Amino acid sequence: MDYKMIFGDSGILLNILTLAALIVIIIMLFITKRSITKDHERRKKQATIEYFNRTSNNTSGPLRIAMSEALNESLIEFSHRTSLPDESIWKENQELQIALLRYLRYMERFSVGIKLKIFDFETFYYAAGKETLELYLLIKNVLNTIGPIKNKFCPEYKLLYQEILVRYYSNNLKKKNILT
């Protein structure tokens, strides 16, 4: 069989095959890019949950325990609190101060990770948004009154709190509108 008989003098069939191969390559690149993007998003969500769970066990749990002990309440009684009686419990209790600083440093790093999109806000919000709001409300007075903490400490954590708060009230408002 002669090459010219199959492909012709101008190589039309060869050009068609080359074009078809190019189209297949472009489609495969698109599919690969899409797959990599989805895998990256899944890994980001997984990293958010793993990081938050791993480190919150060492920060928010001990902070809650230290606060309940400072108030002579069981953890169950303490879990129903929406505010602390006053800031004096912080000034007198070094263990409580250490637990607070550890928690704030952790939340600041985590908040920066969310801001830089290393971690996923949506995943964090659904996994621990309400818990984070509740704990922030308990320590809010201390953050707003203690000298160096007041203005300079944990700015990203404070912004994350605001973002969670907006989302929480927005979601609750939507739920109330649906139910009424």
VMD Tcl script that draws the C-alpha trace (Angstrom):
set ca {
  {0.00 0.00 0.00}
  {1.31 3.36 -0.96}
  {1.59 6.21 1.57}
  {0.33 8.75 -0.94}
  {-2.78 6.67 -1.61}
  {-3.78 6.64 2.03}
  {-2.85 10.17 3.06}
  {-2.93 11.92 -0.29}
  {-0.39 14.37 -1.55}
  {-1.30 17.12 0.89}
  {-1.47 14.93 4.00}
  {-5.09 15.87 4.83}
  {-5.65 12.71 6.86}
  {-2.42 13.30 8.75}
  {-3.53 16.85 9.54}
  {-6.93 15.59 10.70}
  {-5.30 13.00 12.98}
  {-2.93 15.61 14.37}
  {-5.84 17.95 15.09}
  {-7.80 15.13 16.74}
  {-4.78 14.27 18.92}
  {-4.41 17.92 19.88}
  {-8.09 18.12 20.85}
  {-7.75 14.98 22.99}
  {-4.69 16.46 24.72}
  {-6.52 19.72 25.44}
  {-9.51 17.81 26.86}
  {-7.19 15.71 29.03}
  {-5.44 18.82 30.34}
  {-8.81 20.36 31.25}
  {-9.91 17.17 33.04}
  {-6.58 16.93 34.87}
  {-6.75 20.56 35.98}
  {-10.29 20.11 37.23}
  {-9.33 16.94 39.11}
  {-6.33 18.62 40.73}
  {-8.45 21.60 41.78}
  {-11.10 19.37 43.37}
  {-8.45 17.32 45.13}
  {-6.83 20.51 46.45}
  {-10.18 21.75 47.81}
  {-10.83 18.38 49.48}
  {-7.37 18.39 51.05}
  {-7.86 21.95 52.28}
  {-11.11 20.95 53.98}
  {-9.50 17.89 55.47}
  {-6.53 19.92 56.70}
  {-8.91 22.43 58.30}
  {-10.71 19.74 60.28}
  {-7.53 17.91 61.26}
  {-5.65 21.03 62.34}
  {-8.58 22.45 64.26}
  {-9.33 19.16 66.03}
  {-5.71 18.40 66.82}
  {-4.87 21.74 68.33}
  {-8.20 22.76 69.82}
  {-7.99 19.76 72.13}
  {-4.87 21.41 73.55}
  {-6.29 24.94 73.71}
  {-10.04 25.50 73.92}
  {-10.67 22.43 76.09}
  {-8.07 23.40 78.71}
  {-9.29 27.01 78.60}
  {-12.86 25.92 79.32}
  {-11.65 23.65 82.12}
  {-9.55 26.44 83.65}
  {-12.49 28.87 83.48}
  {-14.90 26.38 85.05}
  {-12.41 25.64 87.83}
  {-11.84 29.35 88.47}
  {-15.60 29.75 88.88}
  {-15.97 26.52 90.92}
  {-18.45 25.13 88.39}
  {-18.69 21.79 86.71}
  {-18.05 21.72 82.97}
  {-21.74 21.05 82.41}
  {-22.75 24.10 84.45}
  {-20.06 26.16 82.76}
  {-21.15 25.07 79.27}
  {-24.43 26.99 79.76}
  {-22.69 30.29 80.50}
  {-23.00 33.17 78.06}
  {-20.72 35.52 79.98}
  {-18.25 35.62 82.84}
  {-19.05 37.50 86.07}
  {-16.06 39.87 85.82}
  {-12.44 40.09 84.78}
  {-11.06 39.57 88.28}
  {-10.89 35.81 87.80}
  {-8.24 36.40 85.12}
  {-6.03 38.66 87.19}
  {-5.71 36.22 90.07}
  {-5.31 32.95 88.19}
  {-2.04 32.37 86.35}
  {-3.13 28.96 85.01}
  {-6.18 30.61 83.48}
  {-4.01 33.32 81.93}
  {-1.69 30.71 80.40}
  {-4.67 28.78 79.00}
  {-6.11 31.99 77.55}
  {-2.85 33.04 75.92}
  {-2.34 29.57 74.47}
  {-5.86 29.62 73.02}
  {-5.48 33.14 71.61}
  {-2.15 32.34 69.95}
  {-3.60 29.21 68.42}
  {-6.70 31.03 67.15}
  {-4.58 33.84 65.72}
  {-2.48 31.34 63.72}
  {-5.60 29.49 62.61}
  {-7.28 32.76 61.61}
  {-4.27 33.75 59.53}
  {-4.44 30.33 57.85}
  {-8.08 30.96 56.97}
  {-7.30 34.45 55.69}
  {-4.52 33.08 53.48}
  {-6.87 30.32 52.28}
  {-4.65 27.59 53.67}
  {-7.69 26.49 55.66}
  {-11.31 26.55 54.54}
  {-13.66 28.99 56.28}
  {-16.84 27.11 55.30}
  {-15.56 23.86 56.77}
  {-14.44 25.60 59.94}
  {-17.74 27.45 60.26}
  {-19.81 24.28 60.06}
  {-17.45 22.26 62.25}
  {-16.80 24.77 65.04}
  {-18.33 28.16 64.29}
  {-20.91 28.13 67.07}
  {-18.40 26.83 69.62}
  {-15.94 29.55 68.58}
  {-18.63 32.23 68.94}
  {-19.58 31.02 72.40}
  {-16.00 30.92 73.64}
  {-15.22 34.33 72.16}
  {-18.22 35.83 73.98}
  {-16.86 34.43 77.25}
  {-13.44 36.00 76.78}
  {-14.53 39.15 74.92}
  {-14.49 41.40 77.99}
  {-10.95 40.34 78.81}
  {-9.81 41.00 75.25}
  {-11.32 44.49 75.38}
  {-10.00 45.50 78.80}
  {-6.55 44.04 79.41}
  {-3.84 46.46 78.26}
  {-1.62 44.79 75.64}
  {-4.36 42.44 74.53}
  {-6.82 45.25 73.95}
  {-5.53 46.72 70.70}
  {-2.61 44.71 69.43}
  {-3.21 41.08 70.23}
  {-4.99 38.70 67.86}
  {-6.34 41.06 65.21}
  {-7.02 38.22 62.75}
  {-8.87 36.23 65.40}
  {-11.09 39.23 66.08}
  {-11.80 39.55 62.33}
  {-12.58 35.83 62.13}
  {-15.00 36.23 65.02}
  {-16.75 39.06 63.16}
  {-17.00 36.95 60.01}
  {-18.45 34.00 61.96}
  {-20.88 36.31 63.73}
  {-22.16 37.80 60.47}
  {-22.58 34.33 58.96}
  {-24.28 32.96 62.07}
  {-26.87 35.73 62.26}
  {-27.39 35.67 58.50}
  {-28.05 31.91 58.58}
  {-30.37 32.18 61.58}
  {-32.30 35.00 59.92}
  {-32.71 32.87 56.78}
  {-33.94 29.93 58.89}
  {-36.48 32.14 60.68}
  {-37.76 33.50 57.37}
  {-38.16 29.97 56.02}
  {-39.99 28.79 59.13}
  {-42.43 31.72 59.30}
}
mol new
graphics top color blue
foreach p $ca { graphics top sphere $p radius 0.5 }
foreach p [lrange $ca 0 end-1] q [lrange $ca 1 end] { graphics top cylinder $p $q radius 0.2 }
display resetview
